[in-house]
Amino acid sequence: PENVAAIIDVETTGLSLDSDAIIELAIRRIYFDHHGIVTYIEPVFTCLEDPGFPIPKEITRLTGIADQHVKGQRINED
């Protein structure tokens, strides 16, 4: 049987749990055999989330994600 690992990348509007929000979620699953040899890498699943407030310019510079990219977007929790 194969094993699976998931690599998750999360972009946020900042570091505060109370006042910042997730703006992008990306997940890629990697399958490998019992020897640890990679057998398959899935395409990246990515989605954006509108935080409901302007993305700070510093975050846009860091991530490349701007208000127009996330406008009206929601991460499907299913």
N, C-alpha and C positions, 0 to 999 in steps of 0.2 A: 504493500500500500504506500501511497505517496503522503508526504507531509506538506503542510501549507503554512506559510508565514505571511503576515500582512504588514506592509509598511504604510504608516499613516502620517500625513502631513496636514497640519492645521494652521491656518493663518487667522490672526485676530486683529482687532483694532487697538490692542494694547495688552498690558499684563495684569490688569485688575479683574478679579473675578466678579466684582460688584458692578463695575461701570463699563467694561469692555465686552465685545461680542465676537463670535466666530464669523468670519467673512468668506472663508474657503475651506473645503474639506477635500482631500485627495487620498485615495486608497489604491494600492497596487498589491495584488496577491502573487506570491511566488511559490511554485510547487517544486519540491525536491524529493529525491528518493532516499532510501535508508542509508546511503553512503554520503549524503549531503550534496549530491550533484543536482544542480538546477535542471529541471525537466521542462518547465514552462513558466513564462512570465505573462500574466494577464495585462491587457491594456489598462491604463489608469482610469479609475472612476473618479470624476471630479464634479463638484457642485459648489455653487456660490450662494451666499446668504446676505440679504439686505439687512444691515444692522439697525435700521430705523433712524440713523443719525449720520451726519457726514463723516467719512473716513478721514482721520487726521492725515495731513500732507506728509508727515514723517513716515506713516505706515504705507501710503501710496508709493513713496520713494523706495521703501524697503521691499515691498511685495509686488509692485506694479499693478496692484488692484485699486481701481478708482471708483468713485460713486456711480459713474455711468455703467460700470461692469456689473454691479450688484443690484442696481435699481429693479425692484419688483421680484427679485430672486428669492427662493426659499429652498432650504435643504429638505429633501423628502426623507423624513425619519424612518420610513419603512425600508 
